[in-house]
Amino acid sequence: MTKIVGEEPQAEAEIIRKRQRSRARITAWLLGAFVILMFFITIAKTAQNW
């Protein structure tokens, strides 16, 4: 039986998808934290000028 290039067994594909979801979740959290940090820095700089 020949294996087609790029075709993975179902179990391997699921493990890869799990890792991708995990990485995407971490990236989303980090991006959200960065946005909140930028928001507070902007508020602090704006409040300084008043």
N, CA, C, O and CB atoms as a CASP TS submission, in Angstrom:
PFRMAT TS
TARGET T0000
AUTHOR 0000-0000-0000
METHOD Language model
MODEL 1
PARENT N/A
ATOM      1  N   MET     1       0.835  -1.177   0.000  1.00  0.00           N
ATOM      2  CA  MET     1       0.000   0.000   0.000  1.00  0.00           C
ATOM      3  C   MET     1       0.882   1.242   0.000  1.00  0.00           C
ATOM      4  O   MET     1       1.749   1.387   0.862  1.00  0.00           O
ATOM      5  CB  MET     1      -0.951  -0.003   1.209  1.00  0.00           C
ATOM      6  N   THR     2       0.671   2.116  -0.937  1.00  0.00           N
ATOM      7  CA  THR     2       1.470   3.338  -1.018  1.00  0.00           C
ATOM      8  C   THR     2       0.796   4.471  -0.267  1.00  0.00           C
ATOM      9  O   THR     2      -0.428   4.597  -0.225  1.00  0.00           O
ATOM     10  CB  THR     2       1.698   3.737  -2.478  1.00  0.00           C
ATOM     11  N   LYS     3       1.638   5.273   0.312  1.00  0.00           N
ATOM     12  CA  LYS     3       1.126   6.419   1.055  1.00  0.00           C
ATOM     13  C   LYS     3       1.257   7.659   0.181  1.00  0.00           C
ATOM     14  O   LYS     3       2.321   7.929  -0.374  1.00  0.00           O
ATOM     15  CB  LYS     3       1.885   6.604   2.407  1.00  0.00           C
ATOM     16  N   ILE     4       0.185   8.397   0.067  1.00  0.00           N
ATOM     17  CA  ILE     4       0.201   9.632  -0.720  1.00  0.00           C
ATOM     18  C   ILE     4       0.912  10.705   0.093  1.00  0.00           C
ATOM     19  O   ILE     4       0.661  10.866   1.287  1.00  0.00           O
ATOM     20  CB  ILE     4      -1.252  10.088  -1.105  1.00  0.00           C
ATOM     21  N   VAL     5       1.794  11.428  -0.564  1.00  0.00           N
ATOM     22  CA  VAL     5       2.551  12.471   0.122  1.00  0.00           C
ATOM     23  C   VAL     5       1.590  13.533   0.644  1.00  0.00           C
ATOM     24  O   VAL     5       0.706  13.994  -0.078  1.00  0.00           O
ATOM     25  CB  VAL     5       3.608  13.103  -0.822  1.00  0.00           C
ATOM     26  N   GLY     6       1.774  13.916   1.914  1.00  0.00           N
ATOM     27  CA  GLY     6       0.918  14.927   2.514  1.00  0.00           C
ATOM     28  C   GLY     6      -0.305  14.355   3.201  1.00  0.00           C
ATOM     29  O   GLY     6      -1.070  15.095   3.818  1.00  0.00           O
ATOM     30  N   GLU     7      -0.501  13.060   3.104  1.00  0.00           N
ATOM     31  CA  GLU     7      -1.660  12.431   3.738  1.00  0.00           C
ATOM     32  C   GLU     7      -1.213  11.821   5.065  1.00  0.00           C
ATOM     33  O   GLU     7      -0.332  10.961   5.093  1.00  0.00           O
ATOM     34  CB  GLU     7      -2.298  11.341   2.805  1.00  0.00           C
ATOM     35  N   GLU     8      -1.826  12.271   6.173  1.00  0.00           N
ATOM     36  CA  GLU     8      -1.467  11.763   7.489  1.00  0.00           C
ATOM     37  C   GLU     8      -2.605  10.917   8.036  1.00  0.00           C
ATOM     38  O   GLU     8      -3.765  11.102   7.669  1.00  0.00           O
ATOM     39  CB  GLU     8      -1.135  12.920   8.453  1.00  0.00           C
ATOM     40  N   PRO     9      -2.264  10.000   8.906  1.00  0.00           N
ATOM     41  CA  PRO     9      -3.335   9.255   9.586  1.00  0.00           C
ATOM     42  C   PRO     9      -4.191  10.214  10.414  1.00  0.00           C
ATOM     43  O   PRO     9      -3.726  11.289  10.794  1.00  0.00           O
ATOM     44  CB  PRO     9      -2.741   8.136  10.495  1.00  0.00           C
ATOM     45  N   GLN    10      -5.397   9.844  10.685  1.00  0.00           N
ATOM     46  CA  GLN    10      -6.350  10.701  11.391  1.00  0.00           C
ATOM     47  C   GLN    10      -5.830  11.117  12.760  1.00  0.00           C
ATOM     48  O   GLN    10      -6.002  12.271  13.153  1.00  0.00           O
ATOM     49  CB  GLN    10      -7.685   9.990  11.541  1.00  0.00           C
ATOM     50  N   ALA    11      -5.201  10.207  13.495  1.00  0.00           N
ATOM     51  CA  ALA    11      -4.716  10.508  14.845  1.00  0.00           C
ATOM     52  C   ALA    11      -3.640  11.597  14.794  1.00  0.00           C
ATOM     53  O   ALA    11      -3.661  12.523  15.605  1.00  0.00           O
ATOM     54  CB  ALA    11      -4.158   9.229  15.520  1.00  0.00           C
ATOM     55  N   GLU    12      -2.710  11.495  13.858  1.00  0.00           N
ATOM     56  CA  GLU    12      -1.653  12.502  13.726  1.00  0.00           C
ATOM     57  C   GLU    12      -2.227  13.859  13.356  1.00  0.00           C
ATOM     58  O   GLU    12      -1.797  14.884  13.884  1.00  0.00           O
ATOM     59  CB  GLU    12      -0.628  12.067  12.678  1.00  0.00           C
ATOM     60  N   ALA    13      -3.182  13.869  12.465  1.00  0.00           N
ATOM     61  CA  ALA    13      -3.807  15.121  12.048  1.00  0.00           C
ATOM     62  C   ALA    13      -4.498  15.792  13.232  1.00  0.00           C
ATOM     63  O   ALA    13      -4.462  17.015  13.363  1.00  0.00           O
ATOM     64  CB  ALA    13      -4.815  14.871  10.911  1.00  0.00           C
ATOM     65  N   GLU    14      -5.123  14.996  14.090  1.00  0.00           N
ATOM     66  CA  GLU    14      -5.803  15.554  15.268  1.00  0.00           C
ATOM     67  C   GLU    14      -4.801  16.144  16.252  1.00  0.00           C
ATOM     68  O   GLU    14      -5.061  17.192  16.843  1.00  0.00           O
ATOM     69  CB  GLU    14      -6.646  14.473  15.965  1.00  0.00           C
ATOM     70  N   ILE    15      -3.672  15.492  16.434  1.00  0.00           N
ATOM     71  CA  ILE    15      -2.621  16.010  17.323  1.00  0.00           C
ATOM     72  C   ILE    15      -2.092  17.335  16.785  1.00  0.00           C
ATOM     73  O   ILE    15      -1.869  18.277  17.546  1.00  0.00           O
ATOM     74  CB  ILE    15      -1.460  14.984  17.467  1.00  0.00           C
ATOM     75  N   ILE    16      -1.895  17.402  15.488  1.00  0.00           N
ATOM     76  CA  ILE    16      -1.402  18.640  14.867  1.00  0.00           C
ATOM     77  C   ILE    16      -2.424  19.756  15.049  1.00  0.00           C
ATOM     78  O   ILE    16      -2.054  20.881  15.384  1.00  0.00           O
ATOM     79  CB  ILE    16      -1.106  18.421  13.358  1.00  0.00           C
ATOM     80  N   ARG    17      -3.691  19.464  14.836  1.00  0.00           N
ATOM     81  CA  ARG    17      -4.755  20.466  15.015  1.00  0.00           C
ATOM     82  C   ARG    17      -4.804  20.963  16.456  1.00  0.00           C
ATOM     83  O   ARG    17      -4.997  22.154  16.697  1.00  0.00           O
ATOM     84  CB  ARG    17      -6.124  19.878  14.616  1.00  0.00           C
ATOM     85  N   LYS    18      -4.627  20.043  17.425  1.00  0.00           N
ATOM     86  CA  LYS    18      -4.631  20.425  18.838  1.00  0.00           C
ATOM     87  C   LYS    18      -3.500  21.411  19.126  1.00  0.00           C
ATOM     88  O   LYS    18      -3.703  22.415  19.810  1.00  0.00           O
ATOM     89  CB  LYS    18      -4.497  19.177  19.739  1.00  0.00           C
ATOM     90  N   ARG    19      -2.314  21.120  18.604  1.00  0.00           N
ATOM     91  CA  ARG    19      -1.173  22.016  18.809  1.00  0.00           C
ATOM     92  C   ARG    19      -1.431  23.374  18.180  1.00  0.00           C
ATOM     93  O   ARG    19      -1.110  24.407  18.768  1.00  0.00           O
ATOM     94  CB  ARG    19       0.105  21.404  18.229  1.00  0.00           C
ATOM     95  N   GLN    20      -2.006  23.376  16.992  1.00  0.00           N
ATOM     96  CA  GLN    20      -2.303  24.639  16.309  1.00  0.00           C
ATOM     97  C   GLN    20      -3.311  25.468  17.102  1.00  0.00           C
ATOM     98  O   GLN    20      -3.148  26.680  17.244  1.00  0.00           O
ATOM     99  CB  GLN    20      -2.840  24.369  14.893  1.00  0.00           C
ATOM    100  N   ARG    21      -4.350  24.816  17.619  1.00  0.00           N
ATOM    101  CA  ARG    21      -5.341  25.523  18.433  1.00  0.00           C
ATOM    102  C   ARG    21      -4.701  26.087  19.694  1.00  0.00           C
ATOM    103  O   ARG    21      -4.994  27.211  20.102  1.00  0.00           O
ATOM    104  CB  ARG    21      -6.502  24.587  18.804  1.00  0.00           C
ATOM    105  N   SER    22      -3.826  25.299  20.306  1.00  0.00           N
ATOM    106  CA  SER    22      -3.152  25.740  21.521  1.00  0.00           C
ATOM    107  C   SER    22      -2.283  26.965  21.240  1.00  0.00           C
ATOM    108  O   SER    22      -2.303  27.935  21.997  1.00  0.00           O
ATOM    109  CB  SER    22      -2.300  24.604  22.106  1.00  0.00           C
ATOM    110  N   ARG    23      -1.525  26.912  20.151  1.00  0.00           N
ATOM    111  CA  ARG    23      -0.680  28.051  19.778  1.00  0.00           C
ATOM    112  C   ARG    23      -1.516  29.272  19.435  1.00  0.00           C
ATOM    113  O   ARG    23      -1.155  30.395  19.786  1.00  0.00           O
ATOM    114  CB  ARG    23       0.214  27.687  18.594  1.00  0.00           C
ATOM    115  N   ALA    24      -2.626  29.059  18.756  1.00  0.00           N
ATOM    116  CA  ALA    24      -3.505  30.169  18.388  1.00  0.00           C
ATOM    117  C   ALA    24      -4.090  30.817  19.644  1.00  0.00           C
ATOM    118  O   ALA    24      -4.200  32.041  19.718  1.00  0.00           O
ATOM    119  CB  ALA    24      -4.641  29.681  17.453  1.00  0.00           C
ATOM    120  N   ARG    25      -4.457  30.012  20.613  1.00  0.00           N
ATOM    121  CA  ARG    25      -5.006  30.532  21.871  1.00  0.00           C
ATOM    122  C   ARG    25      -3.964  31.375  22.610  1.00  0.00           C
ATOM    123  O   ARG    25      -4.272  32.460  23.103  1.00  0.00           O
ATOM    124  CB  ARG    25      -5.487  29.372  22.772  1.00  0.00           C
ATOM    125  N   ILE    26      -2.743  30.874  22.681  1.00  0.00           N
ATOM    126  CA  ILE    26      -1.664  31.610  23.358  1.00  0.00           C
ATOM    127  C   ILE    26      -1.400  32.923  22.632  1.00  0.00           C
ATOM    128  O   ILE    26      -1.238  33.966  23.266  1.00  0.00           O
ATOM    129  CB  ILE    26      -0.365  30.758  23.423  1.00  0.00           C
ATOM    130  N   THR    27      -1.359  32.875  21.323  1.00  0.00           N
ATOM    131  CA  THR    27      -1.134  34.091  20.533  1.00  0.00           C
ATOM    132  C   THR    27      -2.255  35.101  20.758  1.00  0.00           C
ATOM    133  O   THR    27      -1.994  36.299  20.865  1.00  0.00           O
ATOM    134  CB  THR    27      -1.024  33.750  19.037  1.00  0.00           C
ATOM    135  N   ALA    28      -3.478  34.639  20.828  1.00  0.00           N
ATOM    136  CA  ALA    28      -4.619  35.530  21.066  1.00  0.00           C
ATOM    137  C   ALA    28      -4.513  36.184  22.439  1.00  0.00           C
ATOM    138  O   ALA    28      -4.756  37.384  22.571  1.00  0.00           O
ATOM    139  CB  ALA    28      -5.947  34.753  20.950  1.00  0.00           C
ATOM    140  N   TRP    29      -4.156  35.414  23.458  1.00  0.00           N
ATOM    141  CA  TRP    29      -3.998  35.972  24.799  1.00  0.00           C
ATOM    142  C   TRP    29      -2.885  37.016  24.840  1.00  0.00           C
ATOM    143  O   TRP    29      -3.044  38.077  25.443  1.00  0.00           O
ATOM    144  CB  TRP    29      -3.708  34.859  25.805  1.00  0.00           C
ATOM    145  N   LEU    30      -1.763  36.713  24.199  1.00  0.00           N
ATOM    146  CA  LEU    30      -0.645  37.666  24.185  1.00  0.00           C
ATOM    147  C   LEU    30      -1.008  38.942  23.440  1.00  0.00           C
ATOM    148  O   LEU    30      -0.654  40.039  23.871  1.00  0.00           O
ATOM    149  CB  LEU    30       0.589  37.028  23.548  1.00  0.00           C
ATOM    150  N   LEU    31      -1.707  38.803  22.332  1.00  0.00           N
ATOM    151  CA  LEU    31      -2.135  39.972  21.570  1.00  0.00           C
ATOM    152  C   LEU    31      -3.119  40.815  22.387  1.00  0.00           C
ATOM    153  O   LEU    31      -3.026  42.042  22.401  1.00  0.00           O
ATOM    154  CB  LEU    31      -2.776  39.540  20.235  1.00  0.00           C
ATOM    155  N   GLY    32      -4.047  40.162  23.055  1.00  0.00           N
ATOM    156  CA  GLY    32      -4.998  40.864  23.912  1.00  0.00           C
ATOM    157  C   GLY    32      -4.296  41.601  25.039  1.00  0.00           C
ATOM    158  O   GLY    32      -4.642  42.743  25.343  1.00  0.00           O
ATOM    159  N   ALA    33      -3.310  40.959  25.664  1.00  0.00           N
ATOM    160  CA  ALA    33      -2.552  41.600  26.745  1.00  0.00           C
ATOM    161  C   ALA    33      -1.788  42.806  26.212  1.00  0.00           C
ATOM    162  O   ALA    33      -1.703  43.834  26.885  1.00  0.00           O
ATOM    163  CB  ALA    33      -1.575  40.596  27.399  1.00  0.00           C
ATOM    164  N   PHE    34      -1.237  42.691  25.021  1.00  0.00           N
ATOM    165  CA  PHE    34      -0.500  43.801  24.409  1.00  0.00           C
ATOM    166  C   PHE    34      -1.436  44.989  24.146  1.00  0.00           C
ATOM    167  O   PHE    34      -1.079  46.138  24.409  1.00  0.00           O
ATOM    168  CB  PHE    34       0.170  43.342  23.086  1.00  0.00           C
ATOM    169  N   VAL    35      -2.619  44.705  23.633  1.00  0.00           N
ATOM    170  CA  VAL    35      -3.593  45.769  23.351  1.00  0.00           C
ATOM    171  C   VAL    35      -3.995  46.473  24.647  1.00  0.00           C
ATOM    172  O   VAL    35      -4.067  47.702  24.687  1.00  0.00           O
ATOM    173  CB  VAL    35      -4.847  45.191  22.642  1.00  0.00           C
ATOM    174  N   ILE    36      -4.255  45.709  25.698  1.00  0.00           N
ATOM    175  CA  ILE    36      -4.627  46.307  26.988  1.00  0.00           C
ATOM    176  C   ILE    36      -3.475  47.137  27.538  1.00  0.00           C
ATOM    177  O   ILE    36      -3.695  48.227  28.065  1.00  0.00           O
ATOM    178  CB  ILE    36      -5.029  45.212  28.005  1.00  0.00           C
ATOM    179  N   LEU    37      -2.256  46.638  27.422  1.00  0.00           N
ATOM    180  CA  LEU    37      -1.085  47.396  27.869  1.00  0.00           C
ATOM    181  C   LEU    37      -0.966  48.712  27.121  1.00  0.00           C
ATOM    182  O   LEU    37      -0.734  49.752  27.737  1.00  0.00           O
ATOM    183  CB  LEU    37       0.188  46.573  27.682  1.00  0.00           C
ATOM    184  N   MET    38      -1.120  48.683  25.808  1.00  0.00           N
ATOM    185  CA  MET    38      -1.051  49.911  25.011  1.00  0.00           C
ATOM    186  C   MET    38      -2.160  50.885  25.403  1.00  0.00           C
ATOM    187  O   MET    38      -1.944  52.097  25.423  1.00  0.00           O
ATOM    188  CB  MET    38      -1.143  49.583  23.514  1.00  0.00           C
ATOM    189  N   PHE    39      -3.342  50.364  25.712  1.00  0.00           N
ATOM    190  CA  PHE    39      -4.461  51.195  26.135  1.00  0.00           C
ATOM    191  C   PHE    39      -4.112  51.938  27.429  1.00  0.00           C
ATOM    192  O   PHE    39      -4.305  53.150  27.524  1.00  0.00           O
ATOM    193  CB  PHE    39      -5.728  50.336  26.329  1.00  0.00           C
ATOM    194  N   PHE    40      -3.596  51.206  28.427  1.00  0.00           N
ATOM    195  CA  PHE    40      -3.262  51.839  29.700  1.00  0.00           C
ATOM    196  C   PHE    40      -2.097  52.823  29.572  1.00  0.00           C
ATOM    197  O   PHE    40      -2.084  53.860  30.235  1.00  0.00           O
ATOM    198  CB  PHE    40      -2.925  50.776  30.731  1.00  0.00           C
ATOM    199  N   ILE    41      -1.134  52.504  28.730  1.00  0.00           N
ATOM    200  CA  ILE    41      -0.024  53.447  28.504  1.00  0.00           C
ATOM    201  C   ILE    41      -0.558  54.723  27.870  1.00  0.00           C
ATOM    202  O   ILE    41      -0.153  55.821  28.252  1.00  0.00           O
ATOM    203  CB  ILE    41       1.075  52.813  27.601  1.00  0.00           C
ATOM    204  N   THR    42      -1.461  54.590  26.905  1.00  0.00           N
ATOM    205  CA  THR    42      -2.046  55.762  26.250  1.00  0.00           C
ATOM    206  C   THR    42      -2.834  56.602  27.250  1.00  0.00           C
ATOM    207  O   THR    42      -2.726  57.828  27.247  1.00  0.00           O
ATOM    208  CB  THR    42      -2.956  55.332  25.087  1.00  0.00           C
ATOM    209  N   ILE    43      -3.620  55.959  28.099  1.00  0.00           N
ATOM    210  CA  ILE    43      -4.393  56.672  29.120  1.00  0.00           C
ATOM    211  C   ILE    43      -3.439  57.408  30.067  1.00  0.00           C
ATOM    212  O   ILE    43      -3.680  58.564  30.416  1.00  0.00           O
ATOM    213  CB  ILE    43      -5.305  55.686  29.916  1.00  0.00           C
ATOM    214  N   ALA    44      -2.371  56.749  30.476  1.00  0.00           N
ATOM    215  CA  ALA    44      -1.423  57.360  31.410  1.00  0.00           C
ATOM    216  C   ALA    44      -0.741  58.569  30.764  1.00  0.00           C
ATOM    217  O   ALA    44      -0.581  59.605  31.408  1.00  0.00           O
ATOM    218  CB  ALA    44      -0.365  56.326  31.864  1.00  0.00           C
ATOM    219  N   LYS    45      -0.342  58.442  29.510  1.00  0.00           N
ATOM    220  CA  LYS    45       0.320  59.574  28.831  1.00  0.00           C
ATOM    221  C   LYS    45      -0.649  60.730  28.618  1.00  0.00           C
ATOM    222  O   LYS    45      -0.263  61.893  28.735  1.00  0.00           O
ATOM    223  CB  LYS    45       0.902  59.126  27.476  1.00  0.00           C
ATOM    224  N   THR    46      -1.899  60.419  28.306  1.00  0.00           N
ATOM    225  CA  THR    46      -2.903  61.456  28.098  1.00  0.00           C
ATOM    226  C   THR    46      -3.213  62.174  29.410  1.00  0.00           C
ATOM    227  O   THR    46      -3.359  63.396  29.428  1.00  0.00           O
ATOM    228  CB  THR    46      -4.186  60.851  27.503  1.00  0.00           C
ATOM    229  N   ALA    47      -3.312  61.432  30.494  1.00  0.00           N
ATOM    230  CA  ALA    47      -3.618  62.012  31.797  1.00  0.00           C
ATOM    231  C   ALA    47      -2.486  62.906  32.281  1.00  0.00           C
ATOM    232  O   ALA    47      -2.727  63.844  33.041  1.00  0.00           O
ATOM    233  CB  ALA    47      -3.889  60.913  32.819  1.00  0.00           C
ATOM    234  N   GLN    48      -1.272  62.637  31.859  1.00  0.00           N
ATOM    235  CA  GLN    48      -0.104  63.434  32.251  1.00  0.00           C
ATOM    236  C   GLN    48      -0.213  64.850  31.720  1.00  0.00           C
ATOM    237  O   GLN    48       0.235  65.788  32.379  1.00  0.00           O
ATOM    238  CB  GLN    48       1.187  62.785  31.747  1.00  0.00           C
ATOM    239  N   ASN    49      -0.794  65.025  30.552  1.00  0.00           N
ATOM    240  CA  ASN    49      -0.860  66.332  29.902  1.00  0.00           C
ATOM    241  C   ASN    49      -1.954  67.211  30.451  1.00  0.00           C
ATOM    242  O   ASN    49      -2.008  68.382  30.075  1.00  0.00           O
ATOM    243  CB  ASN    49      -1.055  66.163  28.438  1.00  0.00           C
ATOM    244  N   TRP    50      -2.825  66.737  31.305  1.00  0.00           N
ATOM    245  CA  TRP    50      -3.960  67.530  31.787  1.00  0.00           C
ATOM    246  C   TRP    50      -3.546  68.452  32.861  1.00  0.00           C
ATOM    247  O   TRP    50      -4.371  69.198  33.387  1.00  0.00           O
ATOM    248  CB  TRP    50      -5.066  66.654  32.281  1.00  0.00           C
TER
END
